[in-house]
């Protein structure tokens, strides 16, 4: 642990305390890894079927990147149950021997301090290297994990890359960065899939390591969804269904138009020009109602010119 920052050591110690005091585990008395039955695993997968389908391409891509290092890629649910695994056929038996396989329970309550369980318990990216694991039988493993947040702002999964090789420590930083990137990609893809038909507005995060800010806006210009990063930045509901509110309340400013507003204003003017000033025709082309278009025009300062625009 000497190479870790004081903050990292403190968080690791907190996880060990939880393992002993909260979960009543003994680091020397590890039971076998708890394994769900095929039926139980199928039920858990069914609950997250849409999410898993969205995640699979990123799991495949991540595995292609880390496969040469002899690593396994795992996707769990929020309880730490492994739902998906990517592993080379030659290494499958080795990882299964460690309990790293579909249906295994890697929650902190079951396995103490470990990449998956501690990532989920603390809702943050973690790397648990070898003897930082709670159970002695897991000290040959290095685990790099990142949380995945659902469109409702709640923790939905953990993405894990694990290795049982002795020479991976020098690569842990690079692998951890890729795991975090892949987790953000899955989160963004699932957010988009959760709001079909809505426009997805993106904004740069405050920090380079943060997830993109994502806002879903419906045809009436109401913000109907926001990912966890956007909820935090805009002060929205922390979790659960988002209360619809005008997108302008989030993006608009009284002193000057935002880039989003400027782009929207230009799009409306182009639609009105193509419709030769016919508001009804422009509204149909934009896929909105005439009343909605009038509201947008009013908000963006596009006045109706009787000489050029017609109600249709």
C-alpha positions as CSV (number, residue, x, y, z in Angstrom):
1,X,0.0,0.0,0.0
2,X,3.0,2.3,0.3
3,X,2.7,3.5,-3.3
4,X,-0.9,4.7,-2.8
5,X,-2.0,8.2,-1.9
6,X,-3.2,8.8,1.7
7,X,-6.7,9.2,0.4
8,X,-6.6,5.9,-1.4
9,X,-5.2,4.1,1.7
10,X,-8.0,5.7,3.9
11,X,-10.7,4.5,1.4
12,X,-9.2,1.0,1.3
13,X,-9.1,0.9,5.1
14,X,-12.8,1.9,5.2
15,X,-13.6,-1.0,2.9
16,X,-11.7,-3.4,5.1
17,X,-13.6,-2.1,8.1
18,X,-16.9,-2.6,6.4
19,X,-15.9,-6.1,5.4
20,X,-15.2,-7.0,9.1
21,X,-17.6,-4.9,11.1
22,X,-20.6,-4.5,8.8
23,X,-20.5,-7.9,6.9
24,X,-18.8,-10.0,9.7
25,X,-16.2,-11.5,7.3
26,X,-12.9,-13.1,8.3
27,X,-10.0,-12.5,5.9
28,X,-8.5,-15.9,6.6
29,X,-11.8,-17.9,6.5
30,X,-13.1,-17.4,3.0
31,X,-15.9,-19.6,1.9
32,X,-16.3,-20.6,-1.8
33,X,-17.5,-17.9,-4.1
34,X,-21.3,-17.8,-4.1
35,X,-22.7,-18.9,-7.4
36,X,-26.3,-18.3,-8.6
37,X,-28.2,-21.1,-10.3
38,X,-28.8,-20.9,-14.0
39,X,-32.5,-20.0,-13.3
40,X,-31.5,-17.2,-10.9
41,X,-28.9,-15.8,-13.3
42,X,-31.5,-15.9,-16.2
43,X,-33.9,-13.9,-14.1
44,X,-31.4,-11.2,-13.3
45,X,-30.3,-11.0,-16.9
46,X,-33.9,-10.6,-18.0
47,X,-34.4,-7.6,-15.7
48,X,-31.5,-5.8,-17.4
49,X,-32.0,-7.3,-20.9
50,X,-32.1,-3.9,-22.7
51,X,-29.1,-2.6,-20.8
52,X,-27.0,-5.8,-21.5
53,X,-27.8,-5.5,-25.3
54,X,-26.6,-2.0,-25.3
55,X,-23.4,-2.9,-23.3
56,X,-22.3,-5.9,-25.4
57,X,-20.5,-4.0,-28.2
58,X,-18.5,-2.1,-25.6
59,X,-17.7,-5.3,-23.7
60,X,-16.4,-6.8,-27.0
61,X,-14.3,-3.8,-27.8
62,X,-12.8,-3.6,-24.3
63,X,-12.0,-7.3,-24.4
64,X,-10.2,-6.9,-27.7
65,X,-8.0,-4.2,-26.1
66,X,-7.1,-6.1,-22.9
67,X,-7.1,-9.6,-24.2
68,X,-3.3,-9.6,-25.0
69,X,-2.6,-9.0,-21.3
70,X,-4.5,-12.1,-20.3
71,X,-7.4,-10.2,-18.6
72,X,-11.1,-11.1,-18.2
73,X,-13.9,-8.5,-18.7
74,X,-16.9,-8.7,-16.5
75,X,-20.2,-6.8,-16.3
76,X,-22.2,-7.1,-13.1
77,X,-25.6,-5.8,-11.9
78,X,-25.8,-3.3,-9.0
79,X,-25.7,-6.2,-6.5
80,X,-22.4,-7.5,-7.8
81,X,-23.7,-10.5,-9.7
82,X,-21.7,-11.2,-12.8
83,X,-24.0,-11.1,-15.8
84,X,-21.6,-11.1,-18.7
85,X,-18.0,-12.2,-19.2
86,X,-15.4,-11.9,-22.0
87,X,-12.4,-14.2,-21.6
88,X,-10.0,-16.1,-23.9
89,X,-11.0,-19.7,-24.2
90,X,-7.5,-20.8,-22.9
91,X,-7.9,-18.7,-19.8
92,X,-11.6,-19.5,-19.0
93,X,-10.7,-22.4,-16.6
94,X,-8.2,-20.3,-14.7
95,X,-10.7,-17.4,-14.1
96,X,-13.5,-19.9,-13.2
97,X,-11.2,-21.3,-10.6
98,X,-10.9,-17.8,-9.1
99,X,-14.7,-17.5,-9.2
100,X,-14.6,-14.9,-11.9
101,X,-17.5,-16.2,-14.1
102,X,-21.1,-15.5,-14.9
103,X,-23.4,-15.9,-12.0
104,X,-20.8,-15.3,-9.3
105,X,-21.5,-12.9,-6.4
106,X,-18.7,-10.4,-6.0
107,X,-20.5,-8.0,-3.7
108,X,-18.5,-6.6,-0.9
109,X,-20.9,-8.3,1.5
110,X,-19.9,-11.7,0.0
111,X,-16.2,-11.2,-0.9
112,X,-15.1,-8.3,1.3
113,X,-12.8,-5.7,-0.3
114,X,-12.6,-6.4,-4.1
115,X,-12.8,-4.4,-7.3
116,X,-16.5,-5.1,-8.1
117,X,-17.9,-5.0,-4.6
118,X,-16.0,-1.9,-3.5
119,X,-16.7,-0.1,-6.7
120,X,-20.5,-0.7,-6.1
121,X,-20.4,0.0,-2.4
122,X,-18.7,3.4,-2.9
123,X,-20.0,4.3,-6.4
124,X,-16.6,5.3,-7.7
125,X,-13.8,3.9,-9.9
126,X,-11.4,1.6,-8.0
127,X,-8.4,-0.5,-8.5
128,X,-7.8,-3.3,-6.0
129,X,-4.4,-4.9,-6.5
130,X,-3.4,-8.3,-5.1
131,X,-3.0,-8.1,-1.3
132,X,-5.4,-5.1,-1.1
133,X,-8.2,-7.7,-1.4
134,X,-9.8,-8.7,1.8
135,X,-9.9,-12.5,1.4
136,X,-6.4,-14.1,1.3
137,X,-7.6,-16.4,-1.5
138,X,-8.1,-13.3,-3.8
139,X,-4.6,-11.8,-3.3
140,X,-3.3,-13.1,-6.6
141,X,-5.9,-10.9,-8.5
142,X,-5.7,-7.3,-9.8
143,X,-9.1,-5.8,-10.4
144,X,-9.9,-2.5,-12.2
145,X,-13.5,-1.3,-11.9
146,X,-15.8,1.6,-12.8
147,X,-19.4,2.2,-11.9
148,X,-22.2,2.6,-14.6
149,X,-25.1,4.9,-13.7
150,X,-28.5,4.4,-15.2
151,X,-30.7,7.2,-16.9
152,X,-32.5,7.5,-13.6
153,X,-29.3,8.5,-11.8
154,X,-29.1,5.3,-9.9
155,X,-26.2,2.8,-9.9
156,X,-27.0,0.1,-12.4
157,X,-23.8,-1.9,-12.9
158,X,-20.0,-2.3,-12.5
159,X,-17.6,-2.9,-15.3
160,X,-14.5,-4.9,-14.3
161,X,-11.2,-6.0,-15.8
162,X,-9.5,-8.6,-13.7
163,X,-6.1,-10.3,-14.1
164,X,-4.3,-13.1,-12.2
165,X,-0.9,-12.4,-13.8
166,X,1.9,-11.2,-11.6
167,X,3.3,-8.6,-14.1
168,X,0.2,-6.5,-14.7
169,X,0.7,-3.8,-12.0
170,X,2.6,-1.5,-14.5
171,X,-0.4,-1.7,-16.8
172,X,-3.1,-1.2,-14.1
173,X,-3.3,2.6,-14.7
174,X,-3.8,2.3,-18.4
175,X,-6.3,-0.5,-18.1
176,X,-8.2,1.4,-15.4
177,X,-8.4,4.4,-17.7
178,X,-9.9,2.3,-20.5
179,X,-12.4,0.7,-18.1
180,X,-13.6,4.1,-17.0
181,X,-13.9,5.2,-20.6
182,X,-15.8,2.1,-21.6
183,X,-18.2,2.5,-18.6
184,X,-19.0,6.1,-19.7
185,X,-19.6,4.9,-23.3
186,X,-22.0,2.2,-22.1
187,X,-23.8,4.7,-19.8
188,X,-24.2,7.2,-22.6
189,X,-25.4,4.6,-25.1
190,X,-28.0,3.3,-22.6
191,X,-29.2,6.8,-21.9
192,X,-29.8,7.5,-25.6
193,X,-31.6,4.1,-26.0
194,X,-33.8,5.0,-23.0
195,X,-35.3,8.1,-24.7
196,X,-36.2,7.0,-28.2
197,X,-37.4,9.9,-30.3
198,X,-36.0,12.6,-28.0
199,X,-33.2,14.9,-28.9
200,X,-30.1,14.3,-26.8
201,X,-28.3,17.5,-25.8
202,X,-24.7,17.0,-24.8
203,X,-22.3,19.3,-22.9
204,X,-18.7,19.1,-21.9
205,X,-18.2,18.0,-18.3
206,X,-16.5,20.3,-15.8
207,X,-13.5,17.8,-15.5
208,X,-11.8,15.6,-18.1
209,X,-12.6,12.5,-16.1
210,X,-16.3,13.2,-15.8
211,X,-19.0,11.7,-17.8
212,X,-20.7,13.8,-20.6
213,X,-23.6,15.8,-19.5
214,X,-26.7,14.4,-21.3
215,X,-30.1,15.9,-21.4
216,X,-33.1,14.3,-23.3
217,X,-35.5,16.9,-24.8
218,X,-38.9,16.0,-26.2
219,X,-40.7,17.4,-29.2
220,X,-42.3,20.1,-27.0
221,X,-38.9,21.3,-25.8
222,X,-39.3,19.8,-22.4
223,X,-36.3,18.3,-20.7
224,X,-37.5,14.8,-19.8
225,X,-34.3,13.0,-18.9
226,X,-30.8,13.8,-17.5
227,X,-27.9,11.5,-16.7
228,X,-26.2,11.6,-13.3
229,X,-23.6,14.1,-14.3
230,X,-26.2,16.5,-15.7
231,X,-28.4,16.1,-12.7
232,X,-25.5,17.1,-10.4
233,X,-24.4,20.1,-12.5
234,X,-27.9,21.5,-13.1
235,X,-29.2,20.8,-9.6
236,X,-31.9,18.4,-10.8
237,X,-33.5,15.5,-8.9
238,X,-30.7,13.2,-7.7
239,X,-32.5,10.0,-8.6
240,X,-35.7,8.7,-10.2
241,X,-37.9,10.1,-12.9
242,X,-37.1,13.6,-14.0
243,X,-39.8,16.2,-13.6
244,X,-40.3,17.6,-17.1
245,X,-39.3,21.3,-17.4
246,X,-38.7,23.7,-20.3
247,X,-35.2,23.0,-21.7
248,X,-34.7,26.8,-21.9
249,X,-34.8,26.8,-18.1
250,X,-31.6,24.7,-18.2
251,X,-29.8,26.1,-21.2
252,X,-31.1,29.7,-21.4
253,X,-29.5,32.7,-20.0
254,X,-31.0,36.2,-19.7
255,X,-27.8,38.1,-20.7
256,X,-27.1,36.3,-24.0
257,X,-28.1,33.3,-26.0
258,X,-26.3,30.1,-25.5
259,X,-24.8,28.1,-28.3
260,X,-27.7,25.7,-28.1
261,X,-30.2,28.6,-28.5
262,X,-28.3,30.1,-31.4
263,X,-28.3,26.7,-33.2
264,X,-32.0,26.3,-32.6
265,X,-32.8,29.8,-33.8
266,X,-30.9,29.2,-37.0
267,X,-32.7,25.9,-37.5
268,X,-36.1,27.6,-37.1
269,X,-35.2,30.4,-39.5
270,X,-34.1,27.9,-42.1
271,X,-37.3,25.9,-41.8
272,X,-39.4,29.1,-42.1
273,X,-37.4,30.2,-45.1
274,X,-37.8,26.8,-46.8
275,X,-41.6,27.0,-46.1
276,X,-41.6,30.6,-47.6
277,X,-42.9,32.0,-44.4
278,X,-45.7,29.5,-43.9
279,X,-45.6,28.7,-40.2
280,X,-47.8,25.6,-40.4
281,X,-45.6,24.1,-43.2
282,X,-42.5,24.9,-41.2
283,X,-43.9,23.3,-38.1
284,X,-44.8,20.1,-40.1
285,X,-41.2,20.0,-41.5
286,X,-39.8,20.3,-38.0
287,X,-42.2,17.6,-36.6
288,X,-43.8,19.9,-34.0
289,X,-47.2,21.5,-33.6
290,X,-47.8,25.0,-34.8
291,X,-48.4,26.3,-31.2
292,X,-45.0,24.8,-30.2
293,X,-43.3,26.5,-33.1
294,X,-44.9,29.8,-32.1
295,X,-43.6,29.3,-28.5
296,X,-40.1,28.6,-29.8
297,X,-40.2,31.7,-32.1
298,X,-41.3,33.9,-29.2
299,X,-38.6,32.5,-26.8
300,X,-35.9,32.9,-29.4
301,X,-37.0,36.4,-30.5
302,X,-38.2,35.4,-34.0
303,X,-41.1,37.8,-34.5
304,X,-43.9,37.1,-36.9
305,X,-43.7,39.5,-39.9
306,X,-47.1,39.7,-41.5
307,X,-45.5,40.6,-44.8
308,X,-43.4,37.4,-44.9
309,X,-45.0,34.8,-42.6
310,X,-48.4,33.3,-42.9
311,X,-50.3,31.2,-40.4
312,X,-51.2,28.7,-43.1
